């Protein structure tokens, strides 16, 4: 979700204040920053010292014909060069280290924060944009913190020191230099504002590119199955061109700003040299003083030019910092209580939904649940059935506290989940979803996701219970085989059994099954159903089912329609009552009998 430009945000873009928010990330490394600053001061001092050496050399060496002075000057110059090189190395290494370290810390902070945000945030924010902020924006900050800031400070010191030395050398010529400063600074300010605006626009366009790549590669099978490649190529090309156009606009503005500064700075230097030359001819200035003045004027001019370059980088970094800290400032809709209420030990697995009303953030006008009430006793198996959109998956989302209801309460073992620590609530729940998530790792890591401290023997036992051990051991490297991105090297049924093994390993008191056997063939379904039945014993289980044949043995079937429970009972009871469930059963079982007759 991209922020639309407003007068307020446009005003913020005119300054570098967002960069102040990096201070907490820089502060832990203040000793290294101090070392870098000392090295920077020494390096700048050696540059300024060269001008005074030149003055002495010209006035006392050349003018007086002192060859010995020339010899000593060479030795001093070599010493200054060594000192300058050593201090420059120290500055470059320390500043680069700080830049890399701060960006690493910032990336971790952003990623850690994003993981804490509720699913409601991801309903309205593209994954590609988040990736852009964590990668592109932080890389830009690394360049600035690890390079541009150092360059800016170095040139600022050279500018201040150079102006001071100019004043000591010739107050008259320095006055001319100062008169020219506003003329040089004006284009930096005017162009700099536009550079910063274009920089943020450029980052947004890059985020669009990343979001498109993420979306199409995630759905690559669908893209190719529908031969949609030409259309996706055209869309991607359009987004790349948009990013290119904005980037070129930014580069053009920066180039014009740089040219303007160079022309103005060196034009002013030429004018000052002309005036200074006349002073030397008139005897008001020595040749050595003019030589030193020229060196300091070049140093000052170079510093102003470098600062104009750095200002553009800093403004780009300011825009990136704004984006990153906007993300860090985002608050999750689901907040843990200040003093969480402990869940009872040992866990019982009692569930209760009391007059729950809930609207998804992206659909505030449509109630996903309305007056939803359900009690599930410890160890009971309850199936939720109903047409698509009835609110079955929403029940799971609220129980896991991915969202909070607008009214009513959701209780686990008698405790309102809003009063408990969300992590503690989720530790008591095992989830097997209709579309299982398999991570880009091996089977050990994927199954151990259910309980990270599990031993290898426990992982193998869980895989065997889910009837997954045979096919996993048949892979080239057994359970250590890389499964590909999102488990692409496994079939749908194999991915489902791997997810079931993960839930078995977790051994939770509450089990949530969202069409857990939907992707399995008849033989695999029989094996996994057997494993699930063993797992469900003495465990509270909620089952979402569209295939009614999978829930015939449930202790209770709750029929949902438009976010409410409209009927409840065993299969035979519900069929006898008529209504929605009877119609669904007739449709499914009559169709199944028809297929069997064929």
Residue pairs with C-beta under 8 A, 6 or more apart in sequence:
1 124
1 125
1 126
1 129
2 129
2 204
2 207
3 9
3 326
10 197
12 18
12 322
13 193
13 196
13 197
13 200
13 315
13 318
13 319
13 322
14 193
14 196
15 318
16 314
16 315
16 318
17 318
18 318
18 319
18 321
18 322
18 325
19 314
19 317
19 318
19 321
21 321
21 325
22 102
22 106
22 141
22 145
22 321
25 102
25 105
25 106
25 109
26 33
26 98
26 102
26 145
29 98
29 101
29 102
32 94
32 97
32 98
33 94
33 98
35 90
35 94
36 90
36 91
36 94
36 95
36 98
36 150
37 153
39 87
39 88
39 90
39 91
39 94
40 87
40 91
40 150
40 153
40 154
40 157
41 157
42 83
42 87
43 84
43 87
43 88
43 91
43 154
44 154
44 157
44 158
44 161
45 161
46 80
46 83
46 84
46 87
47 84
47 158
47 299
48 158
48 161
48 162
48 165
48 296
48 299
49 80
50 77
50 80
50 295
51 165
51 292
51 295
51 296
51 299
52 165
52 292
53 73
53 76
53 77
53 80
54 288
54 291
54 292
54 295
55 169
55 286
55 288
55 289
55 291
55 292
56 69
56 73
56 288
57 69
57 70
57 73
57 288
58 286
58 287
58 288
58 291
59 286
59 287
59 288
59 289
60 66
60 69
60 288
61 69
61 70
61 73
62 287
63 287
63 288
91 150
91 154
92 150
95 145
95 146
95 147
95 149
95 150
96 146
96 147
97 146
98 145
98 146
99 141
99 142
99 143
99 144
99 145
99 146
99 147
100 142
100 146
102 141
102 142
102 145
103 138
103 139
103 141
103 142
103 145
103 146
106 138
106 141
106 324
107 134
107 138
109 328
110 133
110 134
110 138
110 324
110 327
110 328
111 134
113 327
113 328
113 330
114 130
114 134
114 327
116 332
117 330
117 332
118 332
118 333
118 334
118 402
118 403
119 397
119 402
119 403
120 333
120 334
120 360
120 361
120 362
120 402
120 403
121 330
121 332
121 333
123 360
123 361
123 362
124 361
124 362
126 207
126 211
126 214
127 211
127 214
128 207
128 208
128 209
128 210
128 211
128 212
128 213
128 214
128 215
129 207
129 210
129 211
130 327
131 210
131 211
131 214
132 203
132 206
132 207
132 210
132 211
133 207
133 323
133 324
133 327
135 210
136 203
136 206
136 207
136 210
136 320
137 203
137 320
137 321
137 323
137 324
138 320
138 324
140 203
140 316
140 317
140 320
141 317
141 320
141 321
141 324
143 313
143 317
144 313
144 314
144 316
144 317
145 317
148 310
148 313
148 314
148 317
149 314
151 306
151 310
152 306
152 307
152 310
152 314
155 302
155 303
155 304
155 306
155 307
155 310
156 303
156 307
158 299
158 300
158 302
158 303
159 300
159 303
159 304
159 307
162 296
162 297
162 299
162 300
162 303
163 174
163 177
163 178
163 300
165 292
165 296
166 173
166 174
166 177
166 293
166 296
166 297
166 300
167 174
169 289
169 292
169 293
169 296
170 276
170 279
170 285
170 289
170 293
172 275
172 279
173 272
173 275
173 276
173 279
173 293
176 268
176 271
176 272
176 275
177 268
177 272
177 297
177 300
180 264
180 265
180 268
181 304
183 264
183 268
184 261
184 264
184 265
184 268
184 304
187 257
187 260
187 261
187 264
187 308
188 257
188 261
188 307
188 308
188 311
191 253
191 254
191 256
191 257
191 260
192 257
192 311
192 312
192 315
194 253
195 250
195 253
195 254
195 257
195 311
195 312
195 315
195 316
196 315
196 316
196 318
196 319
198 246
198 249
198 250
198 253
199 250
199 312
199 315
199 316
199 319
199 320
200 319
200 322
200 323
201 246
201 250
202 243
202 246
202 247
202 250
203 319
203 320
203 323
205 239
205 242
205 243
205 246
205 247
206 243
208 239
208 242
208 243
209 236
209 239
209 240
209 243
212 235
212 236
212 239
213 236
216 223
216 232
216 236
222 228
223 229
223 232
250 316
254 309
254 312
257 308
257 312
258 305
258 308
258 309
261 304
261 305
261 308
262 305
265 301
265 304
265 305
266 301
268 301
269 297
269 298
269 301
272 293
272 297
273 294
273 297
276 285
276 290
276 293
276 294
277 290
279 285
279 290
280 286
280 287
280 290
285 293
333 361
333 403
333 404
334 401
334 402
334 403
334 404
334 422
336 421
336 422
336 423
337 418
337 419
337 420
337 421
340 419
340 420
340 421
340 424
341 415
341 416
341 419
341 420
342 415
342 420
342 424
343 412
343 413
343 415
343 420
343 424
343 425
343 428
344 413
344 414
344 415
347 413
347 428
347 509
348 378
348 413
348 509
349 378
349 379
349 413
349 428
349 509
349 510
349 539
349 540
350 376
350 377
350 378
350 411
350 412
350 413
350 414
350 540
351 374
351 375
351 376
351 399
351 411
351 412
351 510
351 540
351 542
352 374
352 375
352 376
352 409
352 410
352 411
352 414
353 372
353 373
353 374
353 375
353 395
353 398
353 408
353 409
353 410
353 411
354 373
354 408
354 409
354 410
354 411
355 371
355 372
355 373
355 407
355 408
355 409
356 369
356 371
356 372
356 373
356 398
356 405
356 407
356 408
356 409
356 410
357 367
357 369
357 370
357 371
357 372
357 405
357 406
357 407
357 408
358 367
358 368
358 369
358 372
358 394
358 398
358 403
358 405
358 406
358 563
359 365
359 366
359 367
359 368
359 406
360 366
360 368
360 394
360 403
361 403
367 563
368 391
368 394
368 563
369 391
369 394
369 395
369 398
369 405
369 563
369 564
370 562
370 563
370 564
371 563
371 564
372 391
372 395
372 408
372 563
372 564
372 565
373 565
374 382
374 395
374 558
374 565
376 382
376 540
376 542
377 540
378 509
378 540
379 538
379 539
379 540
380 540
380 541
380 555
380 556
381 536
381 540
381 541
381 543
381 553
381 554
381 555
381 556
382 541
382 542
382 543
382 554
382 555
382 556
382 557
382 558
383 542
383 543
383 544
383 545
383 551
383 554
383 556
383 557
383 558
384 392
384 395
384 542
384 543
384 544
384 545
384 558
384 560
385 392
385 544
385 545
385 546
385 548
385 551
385 557
385 558
385 559
385 560
385 581
385 584
386 392
386 559
386 560
386 561
386 580
386 584
387 561
387 580
387 584
388 546
390 560
390 561
390 562
390 563
391 560
391 562
391 563
391 564
392 544
392 560
393 514
393 544
394 563
395 542
396 431
396 512
396 514
396 542
396 544
397 403
398 404
398 405
398 410
398 417
399 410
399 412
399 417
399 429
399 510
399 512
399 542
400 425
400 426
400 429
400 431
400 512
401 410
401 417
401 418
401 422
401 425
401 426
404 418
409 416
409 418
410 416
410 417
410 418
411 417
412 420
412 425
412 428
412 510
417 425
427 508
428 508
428 509
428 510
429 508
429 510
429 511
429 512
430 450
430 503
430 504
430 506
430 507
430 508
430 510
430 511
430 512
431 503
431 512
431 514
432 496
432 499
432 500
432 502
432 503
432 511
432 512
432 513
432 514
432 516
433 499
433 514
433 515
433 516
434 514
434 515
434 516
434 518
434 519
434 544
436 487
436 495
436 496
436 498
436 499
437 486
437 499
438 446
438 483
438 486
438 487
438 490
438 495
438 498
438 499
439 445
439 446
439 449
439 486
439 487
440 482
440 483
440 484
440 485
440 486
441 482
441 483
442 477
442 479
442 480
442 481
442 482
442 483
443 463
443 468
443 472
443 475
443 479
443 480
443 481
443 483
443 498
444 456
444 459
444 479
444 480
446 483
446 487
446 498
446 502
447 454
447 459
447 462
447 463
447 498
447 501
447 502
447 505
448 454
448 459
448 505
449 502
450 462
450 501
450 502
450 503
450 504
450 505
450 506
451 458
451 505
451 506
451 507
454 462
454 505
458 505
459 479
459 501
459 505
460 469
460 479
462 501
462 502
462 504
462 505
463 469
463 472
463 479
463 498
463 501
465 501
465 504
465 531
465 534
465 535
466 497
466 498
466 500
466 501
466 504
466 528
466 531
467 497
467 524
467 527
467 528
467 530
467 531
468 494
468 497
468 498
468 500
468 501
471 494
471 497
472 478
472 479
472 481
472 498
473 479
475 481
475 489
481 489
482 489
483 489
483 490
484 490
487 494
487 495
487 498
490 498
492 519
492 520
493 519
493 520
493 521
493 524
495 519
496 516
496 517
496 518
496 519
496 520
496 528
497 520
497 524
497 528
499 516
500 516
500 528
500 531
500 532
500 535
503 511
503 535
504 531
504 535
508 539
509 539
509 540
510 539
510 540
510 541
510 542
511 535
511 536
511 539
511 540
511 541
511 542
512 541
512 542
512 544
513 532
513 541
513 542
513 543
513 544
514 544
515 544
515 545
515 546
515 547
516 528
516 532
516 543
517 525
517 528
517 529
517 532
517 550
518 546
518 547
520 528
529 550
543 550
543 551
543 554
545 551
547 588
548 571
548 584
548 585
548 588
548 589
549 588
549 589
549 592
551 557
551 571
552 571
554 570
554 571
555 570
556 568
556 569
556 570
557 568
557 569
557 570
557 571
557 574
557 581
558 565
558 567
558 568
559 565
559 566
559 567
559 568
559 574
559 579
559 580
559 581
560 566
561 580
566 579
566 580
567 574
567 577
567 579
567 580
567 581
568 574
569 577
571 585
574 581
574 582
574 585
575 581
575 582
575 585
576 582
